Amino acid sequence: MGSQLSRQKIDNEDDQPEFISKAFNKVQNNIPFSESYSNQYPTQDSVVNSVIEQFTKRSNVGLEKYGTTLDRTDLTMLDWVQHAQEELMDGILYLEKIKKIMQESKQRYR
């Protein structure tokens, strides 16, 4: 009875993050986390699944922000190359910033 009351309290909280409700449900129903996790994502590799999730979110943000996807056909091959170069240049800048922060803090990251 105590677990039913706890479940009711979780279900009634509007601001409760969905992942907490799902986790609570798994615990209540003795569902192994790995079993339901594999149903939600295509691989058993948490790193790969994280990247897939990030790609999906980024695609949705891009669609909302620009109103199109990478399936667009209005860009030339040179346009695509230019976009890729700009993205890679940004990545190099971010890596350089991270290096500077690490060097300034004299911490070693491995």
C-alpha positions in Angstrom: 0.0 0.0 0.0 2.9 2.3 0.7 4.2 1.9 -2.8 0.8 2.7 -4.3 0.7 5.9 -2.3 4.2 6.8 -3.4 3.2 6.1 -7.1 0.1 8.3 -6.7 2.2 11.2 -5.3 4.7 11.0 -8.2 1.8 10.8 -10.8 0.2 13.9 -9.3 3.2 16.2 -9.5 2.9 18.2 -12.7 6.5 19.4 -12.7 7.9 15.9 -12.3 10.4 15.1 -15.1 9.2 12.3 -17.3 12.3 10.2 -16.9 11.8 10.1 -13.1 8.2 8.8 -13.6 9.5 6.2 -16.1 12.2 5.1 -13.7 9.8 4.9 -10.8 7.5 2.7 -13.0 10.4 0.4 -13.8 11.2 0.0 -10.1 7.6 -0.6 -9.2 7.1 -3.2 -11.9 10.5 -4.8 -11.5 11.5 -4.1 -15.1 15.2 -4.2 -15.7 16.5 -0.8 -16.8 18.6 -2.3 -19.6 15.7 -4.2 -21.0 13.4 -1.1 -21.4 16.4 1.0 -22.4 17.2 -1.3 -25.3 13.6 -0.9 -26.5 13.8 2.9 -26.5 17.2 3.1 -28.3 18.6 1.1 -31.2 21.8 -0.1 -29.5 23.1 -1.4 -26.2 25.9 1.2 -26.2 25.0 4.1 -24.0 27.5 6.4 -25.7 26.1 5.7 -29.2 22.5 6.1 -27.8 23.5 9.5 -26.3 24.8 10.7 -29.7 21.7 9.5 -31.5 19.5 11.3 -28.9 21.6 14.5 -29.4 21.4 14.2 -33.2 17.6 13.9 -32.9 17.3 16.9 -30.7 19.6 18.9 -32.9 17.6 18.0 -36.0 14.4 19.1 -34.2 15.9 22.4 -33.2 17.2 23.0 -36.7 13.8 22.3 -38.2 12.2 24.7 -35.8 14.8 27.4 -36.2 15.3 27.2 -40.0 12.1 25.5 -41.1 14.0 22.9 -43.1 16.0 19.7 -42.7 19.2 18.4 -44.3 17.0 16.9 -47.0 16.7 20.4 -48.6 17.7 20.7 -52.2 18.3 24.4 -52.6 22.0 24.3 -51.8 24.8 23.5 -54.2 27.6 21.1 -53.4 29.9 24.1 -52.8 27.3 25.5 -50.4 27.4 22.3 -48.4 31.2 22.3 -48.4 31.1 25.9 -47.1 28.7 25.0 -44.3 30.8 22.0 -43.3 34.0 24.1 -43.2 32.3 26.7 -41.0 31.1 24.1 -38.6 34.5 22.4 -38.4 36.2 25.8 -37.9 33.8 26.4 -34.9 34.8 23.0 -33.5 38.5 23.9 -33.7 37.8 27.1 -31.9 35.9 25.3 -29.1 38.7 22.8 -28.7 41.3 25.7 -28.5 39.2 27.4 -25.8 39.0 24.1 -23.8 42.8 23.7 -24.1 43.4 27.2 -22.8 41.1 26.7 -19.8 42.9 23.4 -19.0 46.3 25.0 -19.3 45.3 28.0 -17.2 43.9 25.7 -14.5 46.9 23.4 -14.8 44.6 20.4 -14.4 45.3 17.3 -16.3 42.4 15.7 -18.0 42.6 12.2 -19.4 
